[in-house]
Amino acid sequence: MASTPHRVTQKIIAQKAGVCKATVSLALRNDPQLPADTCKRIQQIAVDLGYQSSPLVAAHMAQVRSQKPIKYQATIAFLADGSISQDTLNSMMPIGRYYRGIQARAQSQGYKVQPFSLQDPDFSTEHFKKVLHNRGIQGIIFGPVRYEHVDTPITLNLESLSSAACGAYLGPMKSLHHASPENFDAVKRCVNRLQASGDSRIGFVALEETVARGNGRSLAAFLLYQNDIPARQRIPPLILPVWDKERFKSWYERYRPEGIISTLYPKLIPWFASNGIAIPDTVQLATYHKTPYIYPYVSGIDQKFEMVGAATVDLIVGQLYRNEKGIPTEPKSVVIAGEWFEGNTVRPLK
């Protein structure tokens, strides 16, 4: 009997391309959320692997997308703490991925999105409020902000606006409806994957602000893991105010972890290379905040920023529909689970 040909799935294409399945799905239909070059690259990988889509599914989706667009409803403001240039919004940086998810979901429901930046030289809260009023904008999404701008929702006076925060959050942002990546589960999955390769002594390295942005969930997951292992295997987490290679060196040489979970992999990979320490042979490395445009081969969790952005729009649209304004008395928190990418900074499963 002839063997059944191996079916090439979007998951296989995603692993080969170093992206998540959602990105492959967008690329295969030339979705404008992705840069054209990214679509072409992923499509070529699909062709090389012999990928064939299901004709029934493709026909159904084509019919859905051919329907008339929903009538224009309103405009939603997106306030970013950084550049809103077209290059940035089209990039694979988190802000670009958040924005494209926001834009796609808003457009599908009849809303337009107008980006604004806190870094605009002419930005002031008073001027911004006038702009929103003059343009009839009644909903605003706050992108991730830095410490110095955490009070922006308070200074804006949101009583006449529907609002929600997108991505990592700090300070008063916690009082808003919010959509964010699921950091707690992401760290647990990183721990499980490192353990599956035989590691029994795992370390955790992060910046204070990174931990705070995720409401401490990443650190909480690591500490919970430590609570379940023998004391001799526990390594104190290294939480830094800023990257400090000397403090990291001291920590590493003292505890000699077999594996490390960190969002600081763009700093750690060059440090290990310059010190002749092989990844993953000597130490494994996994991240719960994978950024495809920096060291795309690193193992870890892609946090599906596009889906987080889309979930934020759902929070806004629901408020607009119900005519809910101001700071909510019972803020909702929506978390989106990420997707593990195997990469090559972890050893094979035992």
Order of alpha helices (4+ residues) and beta strands (2+ residues): alpha-alpha-alpha-alpha-beta-alpha-alpha-beta-alpha-beta-alpha-beta-beta-alpha-beta-alpha-alpha-beta-alpha-beta-alpha-beta-beta-alpha-beta-beta
